[in-house]
Amino acid sequence: MAVDAKTLDDISEKIAAGFKMLGGVKMGAEAQIQNIVEGALSHFDVVTHERMEVQEAMLRKAREDLQIMEARIAKLEAQLKG
């Protein structure tokens, strides 16, 4: 069976149109899923990644300050004993 170029062009155009449609559906579905997840997460006590990084930095600083104070206290206690 011989297939002419016009038939192949028609088939390829239909396939290309199908892929374009699927791409649009995919983007729409991703947007809907993102909205659903964001809505669900808004009901929970969650923090953003950036906020978590800020909290980690604050905790590191507090630990450093605590180590400095512990060293100072140990030095003062040694002076009182001596």
C-alpha positions in Angstrom: 0.0 0.0 0.0 1.5 3.3 -1.1 1.1 6.3 1.2 1.4 9.7 -0.4 3.2 12.7 1.2 -0.1 14.6 1.9 -1.3 11.7 4.0 1.9 11.6 6.0 1.8 15.3 6.5 -1.8 15.1 7.8 -0.8 12.3 10.2 2.2 14.2 11.4 0.1 17.4 12.0 -2.4 15.5 14.0 0.3 13.9 16.1 2.0 17.3 16.7 -1.4 18.8 17.6 -2.0 16.0 20.1 1.4 16.6 21.7 0.7 20.3 22.0 -2.7 19.6 23.6 -1.0 17.2 26.1 1.6 19.9 27.0 -1.2 22.4 27.7 -3.0 19.8 29.8 0.2 19.0 31.7 0.8 22.7 32.5 -2.8 23.2 33.6 -2.6 20.1 35.8 0.6 21.2 37.4 -0.9 24.6 38.3 -3.9 22.9 39.8 -1.9 20.5 41.8 0.3 23.3 43.1 -2.7 25.3 44.2 -4.2 22.2 45.9 -0.9 21.5 47.8 -0.4 25.1 48.8 -4.0 25.2 50.0 -3.5 22.1 52.1 -0.2 23.3 53.5 -1.7 26.6 54.6 -3.7 24.6 57.2 -0.5 23.3 58.8 2.2 25.0 60.8 5.0 24.8 58.1 7.8 27.2 57.3 9.5 28.1 54.1 13.0 26.9 53.3 14.3 30.5 53.7 12.7 30.9 57.1 14.3 27.6 58.2 17.7 28.8 57.1 17.3 32.0 59.2 16.3 29.9 62.2 19.3 27.6 61.7 21.7 30.7 61.5 20.2 32.1 64.7 20.6 28.7 66.5 24.3 28.5 65.4 24.9 32.0 66.7 23.2 31.2 70.0 25.4 28.1 70.4 28.5 30.1 69.7 27.5 32.7 72.2 26.8 30.0 74.8 30.2 28.4 74.3 31.8 31.8 74.8 29.9 32.4 78.0 30.7 29.0 79.3 34.4 29.6 78.8 34.1 33.0 80.5 32.3 31.4 83.5 34.9 28.7 83.8 37.6 31.3 83.8 35.9 33.4 86.4 35.3 30.3 88.6 39.0 29.4 88.3 39.9 33.0 89.4 37.6 32.8 92.4 39.1 29.5 93.5 42.7 30.7 93.0 
